[in-house]
Amino acid sequence: MIVFLYGPDAYRLKEKLKELLSAYRAKHHLSDMARFDAADQDFLGLLKRFVDTPSLFSSKKLAVVDNILQAETTKDAAAFLRQEMVLSNKEITVIVRDEAVKITGAWSFLLRTPVMAQKFEMLSGAMLKNWIASEAAKLGIELEPPLVEEFTKLSGGNTWMLRRELEKLSLLGKKIVGPKDARATSSMPGEQNVFKLLDSFWQKSHLRLPLLEKALQQGTEAAMIFNMLVAQSRSMMLIKNGFAHKSEAHPFVVKKLSEFSRSISASSAAQLHEKLADHDIAIKTGVRDWEDAVVDIYLEGITA
């Protein structure tokens, strides 16, 4: 059996994996378990050895495979998983995890039954607000509506960062927290500052680098800036392709991006979005860090 967890929302994906592992351990506490990184050169050999080696205490096994789309022997790895875990009757569960957005080619079988696939998209709008409220409740706090609104607008859908901010607020010893409490503990910038920084990028302003440097020096998380830029890039792509009404950004943000889009070509918007995706992969595979990626994007800017 294969469970396939994928999508760009790394935090919710990680939490789902923890949930599945906890349930499996409770039910099959004597079974063998192992974790593999498909980016490792000897990944396929190690996985085959784990699958083929008899277990001492149970016929059941669980393997967790991270970064499956980065397997060097893609076709061989895909064929092995499909044959051994989907077509055979072995009592082995494989949880496959990857933060990819699109699944194509040899791995497309992961999106078809009997594989159990679940995608974790970046949250926005009402869904993000509901998630924020739910996570706050788990930590024993309630957020005032203006704070939920502020977190929704400023986070760019970055659930990792939001969870950290909520954990800080839960340590204040207050049941109900509002914007003033958040500003006292948060590394998120004020609304005016962060949007001024993002506007400077789309406007191709010569002030964009000084503004970025100031934001980073003041403790603004590079991850938050990057994710907000990604969120606005998605909206810009929709605008340039005539689908502004499908953007889940705040109407005021869509209006401003629409104005900026007049001096940006569709090809430039697409190139930027592709660069952001490449940086995202590099960050999540440990090749780059958030700050390097943000500085590079702001240095290069966006062409007309």
Sequence and secondary structure as in RCSB ss.txt:
>XXXX:A:sequence
MIVFLYGPDAYRLKEKLKELLSAYRAKHHLSDMARFDAADQDFLGLLKRFVDTPSLFSSKKLAVVDNILQAETTK
DAAAFLRQEMVLSNKEITVIVRDEAVKITGAWSFLLRTPVMAQKFEMLSGAMLKNWIASEAAKLGIELEPPLVEE
FTKLSGGNTWMLRRELEKLSLLGKKIVGPKDARATSSMPGEQNVFKLLDSFWQKSHLRLPLLEKALQQGTEAAMI
FNMLVAQSRSMMLIKNGFAHKSEAHPFVVKKLSEFSRSISASSAAQLHEKLADHDIAIKTGVRDWEDAVVDIYLE
GITA
>XXXX:A:secstr
 EEEEESS HHHHHHHHHHHHHHHHHH TTSEEEEEETTSTTHHHHHHHHHHS  SS S EEEEEE GGG TTHH
HHHHHHIIIIIIS  SEEEEEEE  S   GGGGGGGSTTSEEEE     HHHHHHHHHHHHHHTT EE HHHHHH
HHHHHTT HHHHHHHHHHHHTT  SEE HHHHHHH  S  HHHHHHHHHHHHTT TTHHHHHHHHHHTT  HHHH
HHHHHHHHHHHHHHHTT GGG  S HHHHHHHHHHHTTS HHHHHHHHHHHHHHHHHHHTTSS HHHHHHHHHHH
    
